[in-house]
Amino acid sequence: MTRNIPKKVREALRKEVNFGCPIDGCGSPYLSYHHFDPPWHIENHHRPEGMIALCLEHHKQADYNAFTDDQLKEFKKNPFLSSDDSIQGQINWKRENLVFLIGGNVFIGAQNIYLNKQEQLLWLTTDEQGNSLLNLDMKSEKGELIFSLRDNDWLVMSNFDNIESIPSGKKLFFENKTEDLKIDIEFNNYSKVDFQKKYAEDIPARWIEIITNKIVAEPITVCVINGHLTYPFEIRMESTGTTINGEGSEITVMGSLTLKNVKEHIMQRGLVVGSGVLIK
């Protein structure tokens, strides 16, 4: 058996503590997984009843027996956060230049990225050091705000079935199965050579050349955003492209084009230098 914990076990452990460290006064959403009953060195296992999700600080304390098994079991039953509490965190990836890969589309030097002509998806502000700070809204089908990202600080305002924010801070994942919503945000750094290798099959060579010429200093910081949204219409963003579904409605995209009663329409991928729109 390896140290790689099965996905379903990780999800169950995070949900058990309401997606925050269960130790009194903590609640950090940046969780790791501690084996305590029995410890890993005594038996290699991934049984959720003998494991608990903890932040890195309290995980390290647990490794050195700061908490008894009975205390850890009590934290599992009665975690610090309740299911009604808001969950919040911060993205510490701050860079002067960001490359966004959103639903198969590439944006360089963007300050504003729109879903369509009316609805803003993502926008950037700048701190005193000139770093770009990320802002993003996630809405329910009725247009109610359920996830907000403001200047790299994020806040969950609704009950989600799955929230994953790994301790490195490079990845955020949120899923609400009732609303049929999910968003996946991931940051990575690449040298220009590694960037070319990584995206050789996903991004046309001429786009890669433009990106590497536009960004002079290394590394290239890439923010990948994919997911499934239902407002103002159904949008599925995947690495291979963006698909929209607007059955029973009209979708006005950038310019004067209006799409009526659209079903499973795959949008053309694009490279945008500066601000732009996803549904073109």
NUTI-882155 format. One record per residue (C-alpha): residue in one letter; x, y, z. Coordinates in nm, 4 decimals, m for minus. Layout:
BEGIN
A, X, Y, Z .
...
***
This chain:
BEGIN
M, 0.0000, 0.0000, 0.0000 .
T, 0.1282, 0.3487, m0.0875 .
R, 0.0873, 0.6823, 0.0899 .
N, m0.1493, 0.7961, m0.1871 .
I, m0.4854, 0.8299, m0.0130 .
P, m0.7848, 0.7375, m0.2331 .
K, m0.9846, 1.0359, m0.3566 .
K, m1.3098, 0.9211, m0.1920 .
V, m1.1356, 0.8863, 0.1447 .
R, m0.9888, 1.2370, 0.1182 .
E, m1.3281, 1.3803, 0.0259 .
A, m1.5009, 1.2027, 0.3157 .
L, m1.2417, 1.3244, 0.5659 .
R, m1.2698, 1.6862, 0.4483 .
K, m1.6478, 1.6811, 0.4577 .
E, m1.6463, 1.5198, 0.8044 .
V, m1.4742, 1.8292, 0.9497 .
N, m1.6843, 2.0692, 0.7376 .
F, m1.3829, 2.1495, 0.5177 .
G, m1.1793, 2.3188, 0.7913 .
C, m0.9267, 2.2052, 1.0507 .
P, m1.1381, 2.0679, 1.3401 .
I, m0.9086, 2.1848, 1.6215 .
D, m1.0712, 2.4493, 1.8444 .
G, m1.0090, 2.8011, 1.7141 .
C, m0.8538, 2.6896, 1.3834 .
G, m1.0817, 2.6102, 1.0878 .
S, m0.8063, 2.6443, 0.8254 .
P, m0.9254, 2.5012, 0.4914 .
Y, m0.5736, 2.3924, 0.3906 .
L, m0.5977, 2.0302, 0.4979 .
S, m0.3712, 1.7267, 0.5124 .
Y, m0.4534, 1.3777, 0.6419 .
H, m0.3366, 1.2188, 0.9668 .
H, m0.3400, 0.8440, 1.0407 .
F, m0.3880, 0.7855, 1.4122 .
D, m0.5842, 0.4657, 1.4817 .
P, m0.3493, 0.2972, 1.4258 .
P, m0.0645, 0.5271, 1.3137 .
W, 0.0838, 0.4665, 0.9696 .
H, 0.4121, 0.3301, 1.1076 .
I, 0.2196, 0.0589, 1.2923 .
E, m0.0163, m0.0307, 1.0079 .
N, m0.0352, 0.1003, 0.6536 .
H, m0.4034, 0.1771, 0.5967 .
H, m0.6438, 0.4373, 0.4605 .
R, m0.9489, 0.3621, 0.6755 .
P, m1.1332, 0.6931, 0.7294 .
E, m1.2489, 0.5969, 1.0803 .
G, m0.8814, 0.5915, 1.1864 .
M, m0.7854, 0.9114, 1.0064 .
I, m0.8599, 1.2822, 1.0427 .
A, m0.8173, 1.5912, 0.8242 .
L, m0.5974, 1.8557, 0.9894 .
C, m0.4103, 2.1679, 0.8849 .
L, m0.0328, 2.1211, 0.8514 .
E, 0.0412, 2.2865, 1.1867 .
H, m0.1961, 2.0642, 1.3821 .
H, m0.0989, 1.7605, 1.1731 .
K, 0.2613, 1.8058, 1.2844 .
Q, 0.1460, 1.8403, 1.6459 .
A, m0.0625, 1.5244, 1.6105 .
D, 0.2430, 1.3393, 1.4759 .
Y, 0.4158, 1.4214, 1.8050 .
N, 0.1173, 1.3021, 2.0117 .
A, m0.0185, 1.6431, 2.1117 .
F, m0.3683, 1.4923, 2.0933 .
T, m0.4896, 1.1612, 2.2314 .
D, m0.6821, 0.9192, 2.0120 .
D, m0.9978, 0.9981, 2.2095 .
Q, m0.9486, 1.3708, 2.1505 .
L, m0.9018, 1.3181, 1.7773 .
K, m1.2162, 1.1053, 1.7635 .
E, m1.4042, 1.3834, 1.9423 .
F, m1.2738, 1.6375, 1.6881 .
K, m1.4112, 1.4116, 1.4136 .
K, m1.7539, 1.4062, 1.5806 .
N, m1.7622, 1.7729, 1.6810 .
P, m1.5293, 1.9780, 1.4580 .
F, m1.4616, 2.3469, 1.5141 .
L, m1.6608, 2.4517, 1.2070 .
S, m2.0300, 2.3695, 1.1699 .
S, m2.1932, 2.2995, 0.8342 .
D, m2.3442, 2.6511, 0.8479 .
D, m2.0132, 2.8343, 0.8962 .
S, m1.8525, 3.0270, 0.6133 .
I, m1.5222, 2.8910, 0.4867 .
Q, m1.2506, 3.1298, 0.3797 .
G, m0.8911, 3.1293, 0.2697 .
Q, m0.6304, 3.3177, 0.0709 .
I, m0.4406, 3.2620, m0.2519 .
N, m0.0797, 3.3701, m0.2063 .
W, 0.0200, 3.3343, m0.5703 .
K, 0.0865, 3.6983, m0.6584 .
R, 0.2645, 3.7787, m0.9837 .
E, 0.3111, 4.0738, m1.2172 .
N, 0.2255, 3.8594, m1.5193 .
L, m0.0229, 3.5757, m1.5296 .
V, m0.1208, 3.3495, m1.8170 .
F, m0.4805, 3.2278, m1.7820 .
L, m0.5965, 2.9040, m1.9409 .
I, m0.9752, 2.9073, m1.9123 .
G, m1.1812, 2.6429, m2.0851 .
G, m0.9175, 2.5881, m2.3508 .
N, m0.8736, 2.9632, m2.4131 .
V, m0.5540, 3.1560, m2.3407 .
F, m0.5511, 3.5079, m2.1954 .
I, m0.2330, 3.7161, m2.1565 .
G, m0.2199, 4.0565, m1.9896 .
A, m0.5914, 4.0453, m1.9128 .
Q, m0.7486, 4.2784, m1.6567 .
N, m1.1051, 4.1680, m1.7261 .
I, m1.2375, 3.8407, m1.8643 .
Y, m1.6088, 3.8174, m1.9398 .
L, m1.8286, 3.5118, m1.9831 .
N, m2.0241, 3.7046, m2.2432 .
K, m2.1077, 4.0676, m2.3109 .
Q, m2.3070, 4.1144, m1.9889 .
E, m2.1490, 3.8847, m1.7278 .
Q, m1.8023, 3.9365, m1.5816 .
L, m1.6199, 3.6130, m1.4938 .
L, m1.2809, 3.7253, m1.3673 .
W, m1.1026, 4.0519, m1.3100 .
L, m0.7660, 4.1601, m1.1749 .
T, m0.6641, 4.4330, m0.9348 .
T, m0.3071, 4.5364, m0.8510 .
D, m0.1353, 4.5616, m0.5132 .
E, 0.1311, 4.8154, m0.4137 .
Q, 0.4077, 4.5867, m0.5439 .
G, 0.2467, 4.5649, m0.8876 .
N, 0.1275, 4.2060, m0.8433 .
S, m0.2001, 4.0935, m0.9967 .
L, m0.4741, 3.9930, m0.7517 .
L, m0.7524, 3.7606, m0.8606 .
N, m1.1272, 3.8317, m0.8379 .
L, m1.3978, 3.5854, m0.9386 .
D, m1.7661, 3.5205, m0.8674 .
M, m1.9514, 3.1900, m0.8769 .
K, m2.3314, 3.2118, m0.8880 .
S, m2.6189, 2.9675, m0.8577 .
E, m2.8617, 2.9114, m1.1447 .
K, m3.0801, 3.1869, m0.9931 .
G, m2.7916, 3.4338, m0.9942 .
E, m2.7216, 3.4164, m0.6188 .
L, m2.3573, 3.4590, m0.5185 .
I, m2.2288, 3.1385, m0.3545 .
F, m1.8505, 3.1771, m0.3927 .
S, m1.6519, 3.4980, m0.4008 .
L, m1.2826, 3.5665, m0.4630 .
R, m1.1742, 3.9233, m0.3852 .
D, m0.8121, 4.0341, m0.4160 .
N, m0.6972, 3.6714, m0.3643 .
D, m0.9169, 3.6246, m0.0519 .
W, m1.1881, 3.3641, m0.1072 .
L, m1.5137, 3.3023, 0.0761 .
V, m1.7677, 3.0201, 0.0405 .
M, m2.1261, 3.1330, 0.1046 .
S, m2.3172, 2.8102, 0.0442 .
N, m2.3034, 2.4432, 0.1409 .
F, m2.0676, 2.2616, m0.0953 .
D, m2.0341, 1.8852, m0.1309 .
N, m1.6612, 1.9057, m0.1835 .
I, m1.3991, 2.1704, m0.1109 .
E, m1.0315, 2.0992, m0.1624 .
S, m0.7596, 2.3543, m0.0912 .
I, m0.4261, 2.1764, m0.0657 .
P, m0.1671, 2.3108, 0.1832 .
S, 0.0627, 2.4419, m0.0921 .
G, m0.2144, 2.6842, m0.1901 .
K, m0.1653, 2.6085, m0.5592 .
K, m0.5038, 2.4418, m0.6122 .
L, m0.8656, 2.5180, m0.5178 .
F, m1.1595, 2.2955, m0.6056 .
F, m1.5261, 2.3534, m0.5185 .
E, m1.8263, 2.1380, m0.6070 .
N, m2.1958, 2.1794, m0.5311 .
K, m2.3810, 1.8761, m0.6680 .
T, m2.7271, 2.0167, m0.5920 .
E, m2.6573, 2.3271, m0.7997 .
D, m2.4509, 2.1223, m1.0500 .
L, m2.1590, 2.3621, m1.0076 .
K, m1.7877, 2.3147, m0.9823 .
I, m1.4791, 2.5255, m1.0291 .
D, m1.1158, 2.4170, m1.0368 .
I, m0.8366, 2.6764, m1.0022 .
E, m0.4711, 2.5758, m1.0170 .
F, m0.1458, 2.7724, m1.0292 .
N, 0.1902, 2.6491, m1.1584 .
N, 0.5280, 2.7975, m1.2485 .
Y, 0.7187, 2.6932, m1.5603 .
S, 1.0409, 2.7863, m1.7301 .
K, 0.9832, 2.8747, m2.0951 .
V, 1.1223, 2.5390, m2.2013 .
D, 0.9009, 2.3483, m1.9561 .
F, 0.5983, 2.5564, m2.0584 .
Q, 0.6532, 2.4597, m2.4225 .
K, 0.6832, 2.0912, m2.3270 .
K, 0.3822, 2.0959, m2.0949 .
Y, 0.1399, 2.2542, m2.3417 .
A, 0.2832, 2.1355, m2.6747 .
E, m0.0274, 1.9225, m2.7399 .
D, m0.2849, 2.1615, m2.5891 .
I, m0.1796, 2.5019, m2.7234 .
P, m0.0915, 2.5760, m3.0887 .
A, 0.2793, 2.6397, m3.1450 .
R, 0.2176, 2.9937, m3.2728 .
W, 0.0320, 3.0788, m2.9496 .
I, 0.3163, 2.9425, m2.7379 .
E, 0.5594, 3.1599, m2.9323 .
I, 0.3466, 3.4702, m2.8650 .
I, 0.3219, 3.3865, m2.4925 .
T, 0.6947, 3.3259, m2.4464 .
N, 0.7746, 3.6475, m2.6362 .
K, 0.5253, 3.8547, m2.4359 .
I, 0.6526, 3.7333, m2.0981 .
V, 1.0192, 3.8232, m2.0796 .
A, 1.1085, 3.7162, m1.7257 .
E, 1.0883, 3.3567, m1.6077 .
P, 0.9143, 3.1684, m1.4646 .
I, 0.5830, 3.1802, m1.6492 .
T, 0.3010, 3.1623, m1.3947 .
V, m0.0049, 2.9830, m1.5321 .
C, m0.3505, 2.9930, m1.3753 .
V, m0.5777, 2.7184, m1.5103 .
I, m0.9521, 2.7586, m1.4513 .
N, m1.2027, 2.4931, m1.5534 .
G, m1.5418, 2.3860, m1.4255 .
H, m1.9164, 2.3869, m1.4773 .
L, m2.1348, 2.6952, m1.4251 .
T, m2.5103, 2.7403, m1.4674 .
Y, m2.5427, 3.1199, m1.4630 .
P, m2.6295, 3.3111, m1.6766 .
F, m2.6479, 2.9921, m1.8853 .
E, m2.4851, 2.6502, m1.8686 .
I, m2.1124, 2.6676, m1.9360 .
R, m1.8729, 2.3744, m1.9270 .
M, m1.5069, 2.4775, m1.9247 .
E, m1.2564, 2.1991, m1.9938 .
S, m0.8944, 2.1944, m2.1054 .
T, m1.0089, 2.0921, m2.4533 .
G, m1.2550, 2.3799, m2.4902 .
T, m1.5698, 2.5550, m2.3678 .
T, m1.9211, 2.4240, m2.4316 .
I, m2.2392, 2.6241, m2.3757 .
N, m2.5998, 2.5110, m2.3420 .
G, m2.8683, 2.7774, m2.3628 .
E, m3.1827, 2.5760, m2.4299 .
G, m3.4941, 2.7885, m2.3975 .
S, m3.3039, 3.1168, m2.3804 .
E, m3.1140, 3.3720, m2.5824 .
I, m2.7406, 3.4202, m2.5323 .
T, m2.5925, 3.7500, m2.6443 .
V, m2.2204, 3.7170, m2.6979 .
M, m1.9625, 3.9874, m2.7610 .
G, m2.0627, 4.2019, m3.0550 .
S, m2.4135, 4.1823, m3.1988 .
L, m2.4431, 3.8038, m3.2267 .
T, m2.7395, 3.6500, m3.0435 .
L, m2.7674, 3.2720, m3.0121 .
K, m3.1173, 3.1338, m2.9552 .
N, m3.2030, 2.7992, m2.7956 .
V, m2.8451, 2.6763, m2.8200 .
K, m2.7814, 2.3132, m2.7304 .
E, m2.4302, 2.1823, m2.6636 .
H, m2.2482, 2.4394, m2.8742 .
I, m1.8678, 2.4139, m2.8616 .
M, m1.7075, 2.7568, m2.8715 .
Q, m1.4028, 2.8216, m3.0854 .
R, m1.0823, 2.8382, m2.8795 .
G, m0.8802, 3.1564, m2.8871 .
L, m0.5737, 3.3462, m2.7736 .
V, m0.6497, 3.6889, m2.6276 .
V, m0.3841, 3.9499, m2.5516 .
G, m0.5383, 4.1920, m2.3022 .
S, m0.8931, 4.1828, m2.1692 .
G, m1.1441, 3.9671, m2.3501 .
V, m1.4484, 3.7454, m2.3458 .
L, m1.4799, 3.3674, m2.3094 .
I, m1.8026, 3.3190, m2.5090 .
K, m1.7130, 3.4929, m2.8330 .
***
